[in-house]
Amino acid sequence: MVQKTSVKKSFMTAQELIDTYRSSPNEQTAKDLSTHFQFESVIQDDIPADSNFEFRTDVVNELLDSFSLADILLIRSLFKEEVNCDRATWGHANLYQLCFYLYSLGQLEDTFILYDAKYNALNMDTGTMLDRESITVGHEIEEVIAYVEARFEKEPAFMDQYPNILADLKDLQLNPDYDSVATYSKFIKGYFFGHEEISSPKNTSLQKDSQATQSNTPKPWWKFW
């Protein structure tokens, strides 16, 4: 039985929220903590906005140097709220970074939410910004296609939610944007950690590719516009 963690919505720092989750990393804790960073619609200067956007950004950035598979439920929760924010406000400044986290952690089940964020985005800028390779979560494309086919065979109704995913995956297979998984992995790691002496975050599927020592290179400037 999962013990419910009671979280009172009050001011806390991003690191305190992460530490609270890590003290009891389960679905209930992630759900309780999401009240602090969930998309909350407000109007600012006659424009739709998100009152929790800045704090959610703080949490996303705080995770950069230490995220691991243990944080997956928190990261998925952050990702969900960022997608909600994007669809309501067209603000997507954290999505690319969260895609990097999910890609790095390598869980095939996240293929679907990454695909949804890119291919079903209401904002064309969002779909263009997100890399097709991110939906492979660091696996060879053949493995991803096999996983999706097996999932559809096991849950036929699930296919209705993603009618085009196999066609898009097979297009990526035939027309890749990068030479290999290793090439894209090197690029995306370098984007966040710098292309000199980069190393992977702790306990991620990308760690096997890195032979460099830990670098304190600051994250490059954002490419968003």
Buried (B, 14 or more C-beta within 10 A) or exposed (E): EEEEBEBEEEEBEBEEBBEBBBEBBBEBBBBBBBEBBBBBEEEEEEEEBBEBBEBBBBBBEBBBEEBBBEBBBBBBBBBBBBBBBBBBBBBBBBBBBBBBBBBBBBBBEBBBBBBBBBBBBEBEEBBEBBBBBBBBBBBEBEBBBEBBEEBBEEEEEEBEEBEEBBEBBEEBBEEBEBEEBEEBBBBBBBBBBBEEEBBBBEBBBBEEBBEEEEEEBEEEEEEEE
